[in-house]
């Protein structure tokens, strides 16, 4: 398995979907087949994303180096044995320091790529939130999604009247035009099924914090969840 820090703008869509030059899986596969140095030097013959991040979400993405590893690590996500931690900057002031949202999520009919809170037909979704820092107009939020629905964190925050800054689907205002999505996958933790040991992966956060106005906030030495 490889862990990378996915940049903003790369899409995780099927290899066959060629209507963009930002298809990360297609780019990786083509580069491996071409024998490019980065892949050849690591003896890579296969590399497939194990889970997904939205195109404009940055941060930790796991890639499997074999089909067997893909199946095993995918099962960790499917059975909710993968702990996931995100940072988000939201517009607005939270009414509480901690809360959990359990609103179900489903596709929005007639609007491909967009989801909605669907209390009747939606799939169960659960996210825990904690406020880390605030300014007069925004807040830095820690998010722990226990399920993996599409746009789950973005929808649950929007439903809490705290849309993610720069979110074009669920909250961006005119004043936010040109501002990128302020959402970053910063932590993964799991019991490795091969090595039989606890693995903790963290992404750097200072550049993200500085970009969205929280440069003075510092990551605690030990996070209580991990």
FENTA-V502779 format. One record per residue. N is the residue number from 1. RES is the residue in one letter. PSI is psi in whole degrees, 0 to 359 (NA if undefined). OMEGA is omega in degrees with one decimal (999 if undefined). NEAR is the number of other C-alpha atoms within 10 Angstrom. Layout:
N:RES:PSI:OMEGA:NEAR  N:RES:PSI:OMEGA:NEAR
This chain:
1:X:145:173.0:15  2:X:144:172.5:12  3:X:128:178.9:16  4:X:164:174.8:12  5:X:97:-173.9:16  6:X:128:175.6:20  7:X:165:176.5:15  8:X:141:172.6:17  9:X:345:179.8:15  10:X:130:-177.3:20  11:X:143:175.1:21  12:X:84:-177.5:18  13:X:166:-179.4:18  14:X:148:-179.8:11  15:X:324:-175.8:14  16:X:346:-177.6:9  17:X:101:-171.6:12  18:X:23:-179.8:11  19:X:16:176.9:7  20:X:150:173.9:11  21:X:12:179.9:11  22:X:25:176.2:15  23:X:104:-173.5:20  24:X:317:-179.1:21  25:X:319:178.6:21  26:X:320:-179.9:21  27:X:317:179.5:13  28:X:312:-177.7:18  29:X:316:-180.0:16  30:X:321:-179.4:13  31:X:320:177.4:15  32:X:314:-179.6:19  33:X:330:179.5:13  34:X:352:179.5:11  35:X:31:179.5:14  36:X:151:-169.8:12  37:X:317:-176.3:11  38:X:324:180.0:11  39:X:318:-178.8:18  40:X:321:-178.3:14  41:X:339:177.8:9  42:X:4:-179.7:8  43:X:43:-177.8:12  44:X:126:174.8:14  45:X:343:-174.8:13  46:X:137:176.0:15  47:X:118:-175.7:20  48:X:137:179.7:20  49:X:139:-176.3:21  50:X:328:178.8:21  51:X:185:-175.5:16  52:X:150:166.2:15  53:X:146:175.3:20  54:X:154:-176.3:17  55:X:319:-175.9:18  56:X:7:173.1:19  57:X:131:178.3:22  58:X:168:171.6:23  59:X:199:-168.7:24  60:X:125:175.1:25  61:X:129:179.4:21  62:X:137:179.2:21  63:X:133:-179.9:20  64:X:140:-178.6:21  65:X:359:176.7:18  66:X:161:179.2:14  67:X:325:177.4:11  68:X:316:178.1:10  69:X:323:178.9:17  70:X:315:-179.3:19  71:X:316:-176.4:12  72:X:312:-178.1:15  73:X:327:176.6:22  74:X:325:-179.4:17  75:X:329:177.4:14  76:X:320:177.9:17  77:X:317:-176.7:18  78:X:327:-177.3:12  79:X:12:174.7:9  80:X:35:175.8:14  81:X:10:176.2:14  82:X:117:178.4:20  83:X:127:-174.9:19  84:X:133:-179.0:22  85:X:133:179.2:22  86:X:156:166.5:22  87:X:138:177.6:24  88:X:144:169.8:27  89:X:126:-174.4:28  90:X:159:174.3:28  91:X:127:179.4:24  92:X:176:-179.1:18  93:X:119:-179.9:16  94:X:144:179.5:19  95:X:343:-179.0:11  96:X:159:-176.6:9  97:X:329:178.5:11  98:X:143:173.2:13  99:X:163:178.1:14  100:X:132:177.5:14  101:X:130:-178.6:18  102:X:31:-178.6:13  103:X:132:-178.4:19  104:X:153:-173.4:20  105:X:139:176.5:24  106:X:170:179.6:21  107:X:148:176.2:17  108:X:114:-175.7:13  109:X:137:176.4:10  110:X:1:-179.3:7  111:X:81:-177.5:8  112:X:136:178.3:8  113:X:357:-179.3:11  114:X:139:-180.0:14  115:X:171:178.1:21  116:X:162:170.5:20  117:X:121:-176.4:19  118:X:96:-174.7:15  119:X:341:-178.0:12  120:X:314:-173.0:9  121:X:357:-176.4:11  122:X:160:177.5:16  123:X:147:-179.4:15  124:X:140:179.0:15  125:X:141:-178.7:21  126:X:129:177.8:19  127:X:133:174.7:19  128:X:136:-178.2:17  129:X:149:175.1:23  130:X:135:178.2:17  131:X:129:-179.9:20  132:X:324:-179.1:16  133:X:158:-179.5:15  134:X:157:167.6:18  135:X:175:179.1:12  136:X:336:-175.1:8  137:X:355:-175.2:9  138:X:174:179.1:21  139:X:147:174.0:24  140:X:121:-173.0:25  141:X:138:170.4:24  142:X:131:-178.4:20  143:X:136:177.1:24  144:X:95:177.7:20  145:X:124:179.4:22  146:X:345:171.9:19  147:X:174:-174.4:21  148:X:49:179.5:18  149:X:151:177.5:18  150:X:130:178.0:19  151:X:24:-173.3:18  152:X:308:-178.1:24  153:X:317:-178.3:26  154:X:317:-179.8:23  155:X:317:-179.2:25  156:X:325:176.1:27  157:X:320:178.1:22  158:X:321:179.1:18  159:X:335:175.8:15  160:X:8:-177.9:14  161:X:35:178.0:16  162:X:65:-177.0:22  163:X:146:177.4:26  164:X:133:179.0:30  165:X:132:178.2:25  166:X:11:-178.5:24  167:X:111:-176.7:21  168:X:342:-176.7:16  169:X:323:-168.9:15  170:X:16:177.3:19  171:X:352:-172.6:19  172:X:135:177.6:19  173:X:174:177.8:12  174:X:322:-178.8:7  175:X:340:-177.2:8  176:X:6:-179.2:15  177:X:129:179.6:11  178:X:350:177.7:10  179:X:129:-179.6:14  180:X:164:178.8:19  181:X:125:-175.9:24  182:X:65:-179.1:22  183:X:129:-176.5:27  184:X:131:175.0:28  185:X:112:-170.6:23  186:X:350:-178.0:21  187:X:140:171.0:20  188:X:142:175.6:20  189:X:141:-177.1:17  190:X:165:172.5:20  191:X:113:-175.2:15  192:X:125:-176.0:15  193:X:343:179.4:12  194:X:310:-177.0:9  195:X:346:-179.4:8  196:X:41:177.7:9  197:X:161:179.4:10  198:X:130:179.0:10  199:X:135:178.4:11  200:X:124:-178.7:13  201:X:131:178.9:12  202:X:141:176.1:15  203:X:149:175.4:18  204:X:147:-174.2:15  205:X:346:-171.1:17  206:X:322:178.7:14  207:X:318:177.6:10  208:X:314:-179.0:19  209:X:317:180.0:19  210:X:322:-178.4:12  211:X:327:-174.1:12  212:X:21:168.7:19  213:X:20:-179.8:15  214:X:38:-176.4:19  215:X:335:-177.5:13  216:X:349:-180.0:9  217:X:137:-178.3:15  218:X:140:178.6:11  219:X:132:175.2:10  220:X:153:-177.1:7  221:X:321:179.1:6  222:X:123:179.3:7  223:X:138:-174.0:7  224:X:335:179.8:6  225:X:324:-174.7:8  226:X:NA:999:12
